[in-house]
Amino acid sequence: MNLEWLGYLAATCTTLSFVPQAVKTIRTRDTSGISLGMYVVFTFGIVCWFGYGIFLDSWPMIASNAVTFLLAATILGLKLKHG
């Protein structure tokens, strides 16, 4: 049985769960409640998951981590810019 659909479902849920926080942070530019260290490690982890997805040729992992990286990198950039 091919469970790739489960990977797509998991990828969709975890990526979509991150969107409201990203939208709020982008709109308000308020990063005071965000840990810089956490976002540095988180963004690096997303890059690692993306690379692992490429290694496995797992499109759910590749697509979701590409989108999550863009959102996380944007928030990290705002945190660095606005403190």
PyMOL Python script that loads the backbone (N, CA, C, O; Angstrom):
from pymol import cmd

cmd.read_pdbstr("""\
ATOM      1  N   MET A   1       0.839  -1.188   0.000  1.00  0.00           N
ATOM      2  CA  MET A   1       0.000   0.000   0.000  1.00  0.00           C
ATOM      3  C   MET A   1       0.881   1.247   0.000  1.00  0.00           C
ATOM      4  O   MET A   1       1.793   1.363   0.819  1.00  0.00           O
ATOM      5  N   ASN A   2       0.619   2.158  -0.893  1.00  0.00           N
ATOM      6  CA  ASN A   2       1.396   3.390  -1.001  1.00  0.00           C
ATOM      7  C   ASN A   2       0.835   4.431  -0.040  1.00  0.00           C
ATOM      8  O   ASN A   2      -0.316   4.850  -0.162  1.00  0.00           O
ATOM      9  N   LEU A   3       1.650   4.837   0.902  1.00  0.00           N
ATOM     10  CA  LEU A   3       1.214   5.816   1.892  1.00  0.00           C
ATOM     11  C   LEU A   3       1.721   7.222   1.595  1.00  0.00           C
ATOM     12  O   LEU A   3       1.783   8.062   2.493  1.00  0.00           O
ATOM     13  N   GLU A   4       2.084   7.481   0.345  1.00  0.00           N
ATOM     14  CA  GLU A   4       2.578   8.822   0.007  1.00  0.00           C
ATOM     15  C   GLU A   4       1.526   9.898   0.289  1.00  0.00           C
ATOM     16  O   GLU A   4       1.873  11.038   0.599  1.00  0.00           O
ATOM     17  N   TRP A   5       0.249   9.540   0.182  1.00  0.00           N
ATOM     18  CA  TRP A   5      -0.826  10.494   0.493  1.00  0.00           C
ATOM     19  C   TRP A   5      -0.721  10.975   1.930  1.00  0.00           C
ATOM     20  O   TRP A   5      -1.056  12.119   2.234  1.00  0.00           O
ATOM     21  N   LEU A   6      -0.248  10.086   2.826  1.00  0.00           N
ATOM     22  CA  LEU A   6      -0.079  10.465   4.227  1.00  0.00           C
ATOM     23  C   LEU A   6       1.006  11.531   4.366  1.00  0.00           C
ATOM     24  O   LEU A   6       0.885  12.442   5.185  1.00  0.00           O
ATOM     25  N   GLY A   7       2.052  11.417   3.576  1.00  0.00           N
ATOM     26  CA  GLY A   7       3.098  12.434   3.558  1.00  0.00           C
ATOM     27  C   GLY A   7       2.566  13.773   3.078  1.00  0.00           C
ATOM     28  O   GLY A   7       2.909  14.816   3.636  1.00  0.00           O
ATOM     29  N   TYR A   8       1.730  13.751   2.046  1.00  0.00           N
ATOM     30  CA  TYR A   8       1.128  14.997   1.553  1.00  0.00           C
ATOM     31  C   TYR A   8       0.195  15.608   2.600  1.00  0.00           C
ATOM     32  O   TYR A   8       0.179  16.825   2.786  1.00  0.00           O
ATOM     33  N   LEU A   9      -0.576  14.767   3.278  1.00  0.00           N
ATOM     34  CA  LEU A   9      -1.479  15.263   4.315  1.00  0.00           C
ATOM     35  C   LEU A   9      -0.695  15.883   5.471  1.00  0.00           C
ATOM     36  O   LEU A   9      -1.024  16.971   5.942  1.00  0.00           O
ATOM     37  N   ALA A  10       0.336  15.186   5.919  1.00  0.00           N
ATOM     38  CA  ALA A  10       1.171  15.709   7.006  1.00  0.00           C
ATOM     39  C   ALA A  10       1.860  17.007   6.592  1.00  0.00           C
ATOM     40  O   ALA A  10       1.893  17.966   7.362  1.00  0.00           O
ATOM     41  N   ALA A  11       2.403  17.037   5.397  1.00  0.00           N
ATOM     42  CA  ALA A  11       3.090  18.228   4.901  1.00  0.00           C
ATOM     43  C   ALA A  11       2.138  19.410   4.804  1.00  0.00           C
ATOM     44  O   ALA A  11       2.494  20.530   5.171  1.00  0.00           O
ATOM     45  N   THR A  12       0.941  19.167   4.315  1.00  0.00           N
ATOM     46  CA  THR A  12      -0.054  20.235   4.194  1.00  0.00           C
ATOM     47  C   THR A  12      -0.444  20.770   5.565  1.00  0.00           C
ATOM     48  O   THR A  12      -0.497  21.983   5.764  1.00  0.00           O
ATOM     49  N   CYS A  13      -0.714  19.887   6.501  1.00  0.00           N
ATOM     50  CA  CYS A  13      -1.121  20.305   7.854  1.00  0.00           C
ATOM     51  C   CYS A  13      -0.021  21.104   8.560  1.00  0.00           C
ATOM     52  O   CYS A  13      -0.295  22.165   9.121  1.00  0.00           O
ATOM     53  N   THR A  14       1.194  20.616   8.539  1.00  0.00           N
ATOM     54  CA  THR A  14       2.260  21.310   9.263  1.00  0.00           C
ATOM     55  C   THR A  14       2.617  22.637   8.612  1.00  0.00           C
ATOM     56  O   THR A  14       2.929  23.603   9.309  1.00  0.00           O
ATOM     57  N   THR A  15       2.577  22.697   7.297  1.00  0.00           N
ATOM     58  CA  THR A  15       2.872  23.957   6.623  1.00  0.00           C
ATOM     59  C   THR A  15       1.747  24.964   6.846  1.00  0.00           C
ATOM     60  O   THR A  15       2.009  26.127   7.152  1.00  0.00           O
ATOM     61  N   LEU A  16       0.508  24.532   6.696  1.00  0.00           N
ATOM     62  CA  LEU A  16      -0.619  25.435   6.907  1.00  0.00           C
ATOM     63  C   LEU A  16      -0.713  25.925   8.352  1.00  0.00           C
ATOM     64  O   LEU A  16      -1.157  27.047   8.597  1.00  0.00           O
ATOM     65  N   SER A  17      -0.303  25.100   9.301  1.00  0.00           N
ATOM     66  CA  SER A  17      -0.355  25.523  10.702  1.00  0.00           C
ATOM     67  C   SER A  17       0.602  26.679  10.978  1.00  0.00           C
ATOM     68  O   SER A  17       0.407  27.439  11.927  1.00  0.00           O
ATOM     69  N   PHE A  18       1.610  26.809  10.167  1.00  0.00           N
ATOM     70  CA  PHE A  18       2.617  27.861  10.330  1.00  0.00           C
ATOM     71  C   PHE A  18       2.176  29.176   9.698  1.00  0.00           C
ATOM     72  O   PHE A  18       2.674  30.236  10.076  1.00  0.00           O
ATOM     73  N   VAL A  19       1.261  29.126   8.752  1.00  0.00           N
ATOM     74  CA  VAL A  19       0.857  30.312   7.985  1.00  0.00           C
ATOM     75  C   VAL A  19       0.256  31.426   8.845  1.00  0.00           C
ATOM     76  O   VAL A  19       0.661  32.575   8.671  1.00  0.00           O
ATOM     77  N   PRO A  20      -0.684  31.164   9.760  1.00  0.00           N
ATOM     78  CA  PRO A  20      -1.248  32.273  10.537  1.00  0.00           C
ATOM     79  C   PRO A  20      -0.204  33.077  11.314  1.00  0.00           C
ATOM     80  O   PRO A  20      -0.278  34.305  11.362  1.00  0.00           O
ATOM     81  N   GLN A  21       0.760  32.395  11.917  1.00  0.00           N
ATOM     82  CA  GLN A  21       1.816  33.105  12.643  1.00  0.00           C
ATOM     83  C   GLN A  21       2.666  33.931  11.690  1.00  0.00           C
ATOM     84  O   GLN A  21       3.031  35.065  12.000  1.00  0.00           O
ATOM     85  N   ALA A  22       2.976  33.371  10.550  1.00  0.00           N
ATOM     86  CA  ALA A  22       3.778  34.105   9.570  1.00  0.00           C
ATOM     87  C   ALA A  22       3.030  35.339   9.077  1.00  0.00           C
ATOM     88  O   ALA A  22       3.611  36.421   8.989  1.00  0.00           O
ATOM     89  N   VAL A  23       1.758  35.188   8.758  1.00  0.00           N
ATOM     90  CA  VAL A  23       0.964  36.322   8.273  1.00  0.00           C
ATOM     91  C   VAL A  23       0.887  37.411   9.340  1.00  0.00           C
ATOM     92  O   VAL A  23       1.065  38.592   9.039  1.00  0.00           O
ATOM     93  N   LYS A  24       0.623  37.017  10.585  1.00  0.00           N
ATOM     94  CA  LYS A  24       0.530  37.997  11.680  1.00  0.00           C
ATOM     95  C   LYS A  24       1.854  38.745  11.853  1.00  0.00           C
ATOM     96  O   LYS A  24       1.862  39.965  12.014  1.00  0.00           O
ATOM     97  N   THR A  25       2.955  38.025  11.820  1.00  0.00           N
ATOM     98  CA  THR A  25       4.264  38.651  12.004  1.00  0.00           C
ATOM     99  C   THR A  25       4.603  39.579  10.832  1.00  0.00           C
ATOM    100  O   THR A  25       5.143  40.667  11.033  1.00  0.00           O
ATOM    101  N   ILE A  26       4.290  39.151   9.633  1.00  0.00           N
ATOM    102  CA  ILE A  26       4.561  39.972   8.453  1.00  0.00           C
ATOM    103  C   ILE A  26       3.720  41.245   8.486  1.00  0.00           C
ATOM    104  O   ILE A  26       4.214  42.326   8.166  1.00  0.00           O
ATOM    105  N   ARG A  27       2.463  41.121   8.870  1.00  0.00           N
ATOM    106  CA  ARG A  27       1.565  42.292   8.913  1.00  0.00           C
ATOM    107  C   ARG A  27       1.952  43.285  10.006  1.00  0.00           C
ATOM    108  O   ARG A  27       1.994  44.492   9.770  1.00  0.00           O
ATOM    109  N   THR A  28       2.235  42.771  11.200  1.00  0.00           N
ATOM    110  CA  THR A  28       2.473  43.665  12.349  1.00  0.00           C
ATOM    111  C   THR A  28       3.927  44.071  12.496  1.00  0.00           C
ATOM    112  O   THR A  28       4.228  45.091  13.115  1.00  0.00           O
ATOM    113  N   ARG A  29       4.822  43.289  11.937  1.00  0.00           N
ATOM    114  CA  ARG A  29       6.270  43.496  12.105  1.00  0.00           C
ATOM    115  C   ARG A  29       6.697  43.359  13.572  1.00  0.00           C
ATOM    116  O   ARG A  29       7.810  43.739  13.937  1.00  0.00           O
ATOM    117  N   ASP A  30       5.817  42.821  14.399  1.00  0.00           N
ATOM    118  CA  ASP A  30       6.114  42.640  15.819  1.00  0.00           C
ATOM    119  C   ASP A  30       6.771  41.282  16.028  1.00  0.00           C
ATOM    120  O   ASP A  30       6.126  40.240  15.916  1.00  0.00           O
ATOM    121  N   THR A  31       8.047  41.314  16.330  1.00  0.00           N
ATOM    122  CA  THR A  31       8.795  40.075  16.560  1.00  0.00           C
ATOM    123  C   THR A  31       9.274  39.970  18.008  1.00  0.00           C
ATOM    124  O   THR A  31      10.131  39.145  18.324  1.00  0.00           O
ATOM    125  N   SER A  32       8.722  40.801  18.878  1.00  0.00           N
ATOM    126  CA  SER A  32       9.199  40.834  20.271  1.00  0.00           C
ATOM    127  C   SER A  32       8.991  39.511  20.997  1.00  0.00           C
ATOM    128  O   SER A  32       9.764  39.172  21.893  1.00  0.00           O
ATOM    129  N   GLY A  33       7.967  38.766  20.628  1.00  0.00           N
ATOM    130  CA  GLY A  33       7.706  37.497  21.300  1.00  0.00           C
ATOM    131  C   GLY A  33       8.358  36.303  20.640  1.00  0.00           C
ATOM    132  O   GLY A  33       8.076  35.159  20.996  1.00  0.00           O
ATOM    133  N   ILE A  34       9.229  36.562  19.682  1.00  0.00           N
ATOM    134  CA  ILE A  34       9.867  35.483  18.925  1.00  0.00           C
ATOM    135  C   ILE A  34      11.325  35.358  19.339  1.00  0.00           C
ATOM    136  O   ILE A  34      12.051  36.351  19.403  1.00  0.00           O
ATOM    137  N   SER A  35      11.742  34.149  19.614  1.00  0.00           N
ATOM    138  CA  SER A  35      13.124  33.882  19.993  1.00  0.00           C
ATOM    139  C   SER A  35      14.014  33.819  18.752  1.00  0.00           C
ATOM    140  O   SER A  35      13.772  33.029  17.839  1.00  0.00           O
ATOM    141  N   LEU A  36      15.044  34.662  18.733  1.00  0.00           N
ATOM    142  CA  LEU A  36      15.981  34.656  17.610  1.00  0.00           C
ATOM    143  C   LEU A  36      16.672  33.303  17.494  1.00  0.00           C
ATOM    144  O   LEU A  36      16.766  32.745  16.401  1.00  0.00           O
ATOM    145  N   GLY A  37      17.150  32.780  18.600  1.00  0.00           N
ATOM    146  CA  GLY A  37      17.843  31.487  18.577  1.00  0.00           C
ATOM    147  C   GLY A  37      16.964  30.373  18.039  1.00  0.00           C
ATOM    148  O   GLY A  37      17.417  29.531  17.263  1.00  0.00           O
ATOM    149  N   MET A  38      15.702  30.371  18.456  1.00  0.00           N
ATOM    150  CA  MET A  38      14.778  29.338  17.993  1.00  0.00           C
ATOM    151  C   MET A  38      14.580  29.436  16.486  1.00  0.00           C
ATOM    152  O   MET A  38      14.580  28.416  15.796  1.00  0.00           O
ATOM    153  N   TYR A  39      14.412  30.651  15.966  1.00  0.00           N
ATOM    154  CA  TYR A  39      14.173  30.787  14.530  1.00  0.00           C
ATOM    155  C   TYR A  39      15.414  30.485  13.699  1.00  0.00           C
ATOM    156  O   TYR A  39      15.293  29.996  12.576  1.00  0.00           O
ATOM    157  N   VAL A  40      16.591  30.761  14.220  1.00  0.00           N
ATOM    158  CA  VAL A  40      17.821  30.389  13.509  1.00  0.00           C
ATOM    159  C   VAL A  40      17.908  28.870  13.402  1.00  0.00           C
ATOM    160  O   VAL A  40      18.158  28.333  12.323  1.00  0.00           O
ATOM    161  N   VAL A  41      17.702  28.184  14.514  1.00  0.00           N
ATOM    162  CA  VAL A  41      17.779  26.719  14.521  1.00  0.00           C
ATOM    163  C   VAL A  41      16.642  26.122  13.696  1.00  0.00           C
ATOM    164  O   VAL A  41      16.859  25.179  12.936  1.00  0.00           O
ATOM    165  N   PHE A  42      15.436  26.660  13.840  1.00  0.00           N
ATOM    166  CA  PHE A  42      14.277  26.175  13.095  1.00  0.00           C
ATOM    167  C   PHE A  42      14.496  26.305  11.590  1.00  0.00           C
ATOM    168  O   PHE A  42      14.249  25.359  10.841  1.00  0.00           O
ATOM    169  N   THR A  43      14.956  27.466  11.149  1.00  0.00           N
ATOM    170  CA  THR A  43      15.177  27.695   9.719  1.00  0.00           C
ATOM    171  C   THR A  43      16.263  26.768   9.183  1.00  0.00           C
ATOM    172  O   THR A  43      16.139  26.235   8.081  1.00  0.00           O
ATOM    173  N   PHE A  44      17.324  26.575   9.958  1.00  0.00           N
ATOM    174  CA  PHE A  44      18.369  25.633   9.560  1.00  0.00           C
ATOM    175  C   PHE A  44      17.805  24.210   9.475  1.00  0.00           C
ATOM    176  O   PHE A  44      18.132  23.462   8.554  1.00  0.00           O
ATOM    177  N   GLY A  45      16.971  23.850  10.427  1.00  0.00           N
ATOM    178  CA  GLY A  45      16.342  22.521  10.410  1.00  0.00           C
ATOM    179  C   GLY A  45      15.473  22.323   9.174  1.00  0.00           C
ATOM    180  O   GLY A  45      15.466  21.244   8.582  1.00  0.00           O
ATOM    181  N   ILE A  46      14.747  23.354   8.788  1.00  0.00           N
ATOM    182  CA  ILE A  46      13.918  23.279   7.587  1.00  0.00           C
ATOM    183  C   ILE A  46      14.791  23.048   6.349  1.00  0.00           C
ATOM    184  O   ILE A  46      14.431  22.265   5.470  1.00  0.00           O
ATOM    185  N   VAL A  47      15.930  23.726   6.285  1.00  0.00           N
ATOM    186  CA  VAL A  47      16.862  23.517   5.166  1.00  0.00           C
ATOM    187  C   VAL A  47      17.342  22.062   5.152  1.00  0.00           C
ATOM    188  O   VAL A  47      17.447  21.446   4.091  1.00  0.00           O
ATOM    189  N   CYS A  48      17.628  21.528   6.324  1.00  0.00           N
ATOM    190  CA  CYS A  48      18.061  20.124   6.409  1.00  0.00           C
ATOM    191  C   CYS A  48      16.955  19.169   5.959  1.00  0.00           C
ATOM    192  O   CYS A  48      17.225  18.228   5.213  1.00  0.00           O
ATOM    193  N   TRP A  49      15.712  19.396   6.401  1.00  0.00           N
ATOM    194  CA  TRP A  49      14.586  18.566   5.969  1.00  0.00           C
ATOM    195  C   TRP A  49      14.391  18.662   4.457  1.00  0.00           C
ATOM    196  O   TRP A  49      14.101  17.661   3.801  1.00  0.00           O
ATOM    197  N   PHE A  50      14.551  19.862   3.909  1.00  0.00           N
ATOM    198  CA  PHE A  50      14.435  20.052   2.462  1.00  0.00           C
ATOM    199  C   PHE A  50      15.490  19.210   1.735  1.00  0.00           C
ATOM    200  O   PHE A  50      15.179  18.508   0.773  1.00  0.00           O
ATOM    201  N   GLY A  51      16.728  19.288   2.202  1.00  0.00           N
ATOM    202  CA  GLY A  51      17.803  18.491   1.603  1.00  0.00           C
ATOM    203  C   GLY A  51      17.556  17.002   1.730  1.00  0.00           C
ATOM    204  O   GLY A  51      17.832  16.242   0.801  1.00  0.00           O
ATOM    205  N   TYR A  52      17.040  16.583   2.866  1.00  0.00           N
ATOM    206  CA  TYR A  52      16.716  15.171   3.080  1.00  0.00           C
ATOM    207  C   TYR A  52      15.589  14.742   2.137  1.00  0.00           C
ATOM    208  O   TYR A  52      15.605  13.633   1.604  1.00  0.00           O
ATOM    209  N   GLY A  53      14.621  15.623   1.938  1.00  0.00           N
ATOM    210  CA  GLY A  53      13.541  15.336   0.995  1.00  0.00           C
ATOM    211  C   GLY A  53      14.062  15.151  -0.415  1.00  0.00           C
ATOM    212  O   GLY A  53      13.602  14.274  -1.146  1.00  0.00           O
ATOM    213  N   ILE A  54      15.026  15.981  -0.797  1.00  0.00           N
ATOM    214  CA  ILE A  54      15.651  15.827  -2.114  1.00  0.00           C
ATOM    215  C   ILE A  54      16.365  14.482  -2.200  1.00  0.00           C
ATOM    216  O   ILE A  54      16.246  13.770  -3.197  1.00  0.00           O
ATOM    217  N   PHE A  55      17.102  14.143  -1.155  1.00  0.00           N
ATOM    218  CA  PHE A  55      17.814  12.866  -1.116  1.00  0.00           C
ATOM    219  C   PHE A  55      16.852  11.690  -1.285  1.00  0.00           C
ATOM    220  O   PHE A  55      17.148  10.736  -2.004  1.00  0.00           O
ATOM    221  N   LEU A  56      15.694  11.767  -0.614  1.00  0.00           N
ATOM    222  CA  LEU A  56      14.709  10.685  -0.677  1.00  0.00           C
ATOM    223  C   LEU A  56      13.799  10.786  -1.903  1.00  0.00           C
ATOM    224  O   LEU A  56      13.018   9.876  -2.183  1.00  0.00           O
ATOM    225  N   ASP A  57      13.907  11.900  -2.628  1.00  0.00           N
ATOM    226  CA  ASP A  57      12.993  12.180  -3.742  1.00  0.00           C
ATOM    227  C   ASP A  57      11.548  12.159  -3.257  1.00  0.00           C
ATOM    228  O   ASP A  57      10.669  11.582  -3.897  1.00  0.00           O
ATOM    229  N   SER A  58      11.321  12.805  -2.107  1.00  0.00           N
ATOM    230  CA  SER A  58      10.004  12.856  -1.481  1.00  0.00           C
ATOM    231  C   SER A  58       9.377  14.221  -1.738  1.00  0.00           C
ATOM    232  O   SER A  58       9.727  15.204  -1.084  1.00  0.00           O
ATOM    233  N   TRP A  59       8.464  14.279  -2.679  1.00  0.00           N
ATOM    234  CA  TRP A  59       7.851  15.550  -3.041  1.00  0.00           C
ATOM    235  C   TRP A  59       7.051  16.188  -1.914  1.00  0.00           C
ATOM    236  O   TRP A  59       7.053  17.414  -1.806  1.00  0.00           O
ATOM    237  N   PRO A  60       6.363  15.415  -1.063  1.00  0.00           N
ATOM    238  CA  PRO A  60       5.696  16.075   0.063  1.00  0.00           C
ATOM    239  C   PRO A  60       6.699  16.809   0.958  1.00  0.00           C
ATOM    240  O   PRO A  60       6.436  17.928   1.399  1.00  0.00           O
ATOM    241  N   MET A  61       7.826  16.193   1.221  1.00  0.00           N
ATOM    242  CA  MET A  61       8.853  16.785   2.074  1.00  0.00           C
ATOM    243  C   MET A  61       9.509  17.983   1.389  1.00  0.00           C
ATOM    244  O   MET A  61       9.773  18.999   2.033  1.00  0.00           O
ATOM    245  N   ILE A  62       9.768  17.871   0.115  1.00  0.00           N
ATOM    246  CA  ILE A  62      10.410  18.952  -0.636  1.00  0.00           C
ATOM    247  C   ILE A  62       9.490  20.175  -0.697  1.00  0.00           C
ATOM    248  O   ILE A  62       9.904  21.286  -0.366  1.00  0.00           O
ATOM    249  N   ALA A  63       8.258  19.968  -1.117  1.00  0.00           N
ATOM    250  CA  ALA A  63       7.330  21.089  -1.303  1.00  0.00           C
ATOM    251  C   ALA A  63       7.006  21.786   0.017  1.00  0.00           C
ATOM    252  O   ALA A  63       7.051  23.014   0.099  1.00  0.00           O
ATOM    253  N   SER A  64       6.683  21.013   1.039  1.00  0.00           N
ATOM    254  CA  SER A  64       6.296  21.637   2.304  1.00  0.00           C
ATOM    255  C   SER A  64       7.459  22.383   2.938  1.00  0.00           C
ATOM    256  O   SER A  64       7.269  23.461   3.501  1.00  0.00           O
ATOM    257  N   ASN A  65       8.644  21.829   2.856  1.00  0.00           N
ATOM    258  CA  ASN A  65       9.787  22.513   3.460  1.00  0.00           C
ATOM    259  C   ASN A  65      10.244  23.715   2.642  1.00  0.00           C
ATOM    260  O   ASN A  65      10.811  24.654   3.200  1.00  0.00           O
ATOM    261  N   ALA A  66      10.013  23.706   1.357  1.00  0.00           N
ATOM    262  CA  ALA A  66      10.319  24.896   0.547  1.00  0.00           C
ATOM    263  C   ALA A  66       9.412  26.051   0.957  1.00  0.00           C
ATOM    264  O   ALA A  66       9.878  27.176   1.134  1.00  0.00           O
ATOM    265  N   VAL A  67       8.114  25.774   1.108  1.00  0.00           N
ATOM    266  CA  VAL A  67       7.168  26.813   1.520  1.00  0.00           C
ATOM    267  C   VAL A  67       7.456  27.265   2.946  1.00  0.00           C
ATOM    268  O   VAL A  67       7.487  28.464   3.226  1.00  0.00           O
ATOM    269  N   THR A  68       7.667  26.314   3.843  1.00  0.00           N
ATOM    270  CA  THR A  68       7.944  26.663   5.244  1.00  0.00           C
ATOM    271  C   THR A  68       9.240  27.448   5.359  1.00  0.00           C
ATOM    272  O   THR A  68       9.330  28.364   6.177  1.00  0.00           O
ATOM    273  N   PHE A  69      10.249  27.110   4.558  1.00  0.00           N
ATOM    274  CA  PHE A  69      11.494  27.866   4.580  1.00  0.00           C
ATOM    275  C   PHE A  69      11.264  29.323   4.200  1.00  0.00           C
ATOM    276  O   PHE A  69      11.791  30.226   4.848  1.00  0.00           O
ATOM    277  N   LEU A  70      10.480  29.554   3.154  1.00  0.00           N
ATOM    278  CA  LEU A  70      10.212  30.931   2.734  1.00  0.00           C
ATOM    279  C   LEU A  70       9.536  31.723   3.854  1.00  0.00           C
ATOM    280  O   LEU A  70       9.891  32.875   4.107  1.00  0.00           O
ATOM    281  N   LEU A  71       8.571  31.110   4.518  1.00  0.00           N
ATOM    282  CA  LEU A  71       7.882  31.774   5.623  1.00  0.00           C
ATOM    283  C   LEU A  71       8.814  31.995   6.812  1.00  0.00           C
ATOM    284  O   LEU A  71       8.861  33.090   7.372  1.00  0.00           O
ATOM    285  N   ALA A  72       9.550  30.960   7.193  1.00  0.00           N
ATOM    286  CA  ALA A  72      10.453  31.065   8.341  1.00  0.00           C
ATOM    287  C   ALA A  72      11.583  32.049   8.070  1.00  0.00           C
ATOM    288  O   ALA A  72      11.961  32.809   8.962  1.00  0.00           O
ATOM    289  N   ALA A  73      12.125  32.051   6.868  1.00  0.00           N
ATOM    290  CA  ALA A  73      13.199  32.986   6.525  1.00  0.00           C
ATOM    291  C   ALA A  73      12.696  34.423   6.535  1.00  0.00           C
ATOM    292  O   ALA A  73      13.429  35.337   6.913  1.00  0.00           O
ATOM    293  N   THR A  74      11.452  34.625   6.122  1.00  0.00           N
ATOM    294  CA  THR A  74      10.862  35.958   6.175  1.00  0.00           C
ATOM    295  C   THR A  74      10.734  36.427   7.618  1.00  0.00           C
ATOM    296  O   THR A  74      11.092  37.561   7.938  1.00  0.00           O
ATOM    297  N   ILE A  75      10.229  35.565   8.483  1.00  0.00           N
ATOM    298  CA  ILE A  75      10.099  35.919   9.899  1.00  0.00           C
ATOM    299  C   ILE A  75      11.475  36.147  10.515  1.00  0.00           C
ATOM    300  O   ILE A  75      11.656  37.091  11.284  1.00  0.00           O
ATOM    301  N   LEU A  76      12.433  35.307  10.194  1.00  0.00           N
ATOM    302  CA  LEU A  76      13.795  35.484  10.712  1.00  0.00           C
ATOM    303  C   LEU A  76      14.378  36.816  10.252  1.00  0.00           C
ATOM    304  O   LEU A  76      15.021  37.522  11.030  1.00  0.00           O
ATOM    305  N   GLY A  77      14.152  37.153   8.996  1.00  0.00           N
ATOM    306  CA  GLY A  77      14.629  38.441   8.484  1.00  0.00           C
ATOM    307  C   GLY A  77      13.984  39.609   9.210  1.00  0.00           C
ATOM    308  O   GLY A  77      14.654  40.593   9.523  1.00  0.00           O
ATOM    309  N   LEU A  78      12.686  39.507   9.480  1.00  0.00           N
ATOM    310  CA  LEU A  78      11.999  40.563  10.228  1.00  0.00           C
ATOM    311  C   LEU A  78      12.527  40.657  11.656  1.00  0.00           C
ATOM    312  O   LEU A  78      12.680  41.749  12.203  1.00  0.00           O
ATOM    313  N   LYS A  79      12.802  39.499  12.251  1.00  0.00           N
ATOM    314  CA  LYS A  79      13.359  39.498  13.609  1.00  0.00           C
ATOM    315  C   LYS A  79      14.727  40.171  13.619  1.00  0.00           C
ATOM    316  O   LYS A  79      15.026  40.946  14.528  1.00  0.00           O
ATOM    317  N   LEU A  80      15.542  39.892  12.644  1.00  0.00           N
ATOM    318  CA  LEU A  80      16.870  40.516  12.581  1.00  0.00           C
ATOM    319  C   LEU A  80      16.766  42.019  12.320  1.00  0.00           C
ATOM    320  O   LEU A  80      17.558  42.803  12.844  1.00  0.00           O
ATOM    321  N   LYS A  81      15.795  42.409  11.516  1.00  0.00           N
ATOM    322  CA  LYS A  81      15.641  43.823  11.169  1.00  0.00           C
ATOM    323  C   LYS A  81      14.989  44.640  12.289  1.00  0.00           C
ATOM    324  O   LYS A  81      15.425  45.751  12.591  1.00  0.00           O
ATOM    325  N   HIS A  82      13.949  44.084  12.894  1.00  0.00           N
ATOM    326  CA  HIS A  82      13.157  44.833  13.870  1.00  0.00           C
ATOM    327  C   HIS A  82      13.431  44.438  15.315  1.00  0.00           C
ATOM    328  O   HIS A  82      12.900  45.053  16.241  1.00  0.00           O
ATOM    329  N   GLY A  83      14.253  43.419  15.511  1.00  0.00           N
ATOM    330  CA  GLY A  83      14.584  42.988  16.868  1.00  0.00           C
ATOM    331  C   GLY A  83      13.438  42.334  17.506  1.00  0.00           C
ATOM    332  O   GLY A  83      13.533  41.904  18.656  1.00  0.00           O
TER     333      GLY A  83
END
""", "prot")
cmd.dss("prot")
cmd.show_as("cartoon", "prot")
cmd.util.cbc("prot")
cmd.orient("prot")
